[in-house]
Amino acid sequence: MVNALPAIELTGPVLVQSGQAAAGFPARPCIISCEVGPADRRALLDLFSRSSPDTRRSRFHSALSVFPQRYLDEILVGRQLALVARDSCQEENAGKVFGLASAAPVAPSTAECAVWVDDAWQGHGVGTLLMRGILQLLANRGTRTAIGIIEPANFAIRRLVDRVAPGATTRAEDGMIVVSIPLPDLAAAPSASY
């Protein structure tokens, strides 16, 4: 099992006095780690509380007001493969989770994966990094196909899938878009591709 992916430089928002995010500051390091466990409960609950209703709907396909307990528990005890993006650049945000990628088996050799990024960090490369990381881990574990369920109007995640997995196929199902990503080629890819 991979304990951590290498530090990656991302340009991201910086919190200013008013609590608003300001973009355009120098690149900052971001560590993506698959070490998600019970100690991360508060950080994941905080990620949920910082997420806008639109972000929650995009991730959970419903505007939830409470983090789904079963999903949280499965991540924390390791029943779902999970990677988190942590803020490692500002002392006051040490350990803060600003992105989560998770995957759960849905059939033999197939896992459903999802990516969720803090509103302030959207559009700064976190989702791309998390998606690449979770797909690589799935491929290394022998999963042959990753699927994702996307709302048709979620153009940001559709562009992310196009960037990360240009060989993905899509189909419409129950008003959603189901994306299928073949993984065998990723297992042979060097992890330095991050």
Secondary structure, 3 states (H helix, E strand, C coil): CCCECCCEEECCCEECCCCCEECCCCCEEEEEECCCCHHHHHHHHHHHHHCCHHHHHHHHCCCCCCCCHHHHHHHHCCCCEEEEEEECCCHHHCCCEEEEEEEEEEECCEEEEEEEECHHHCCCCHHHHHHHHHHHHHHHCCCCEEEEEECCCCHHHHHHHHHHCCCCEEEEECCEEEEEEECHHHHHCCHHHC
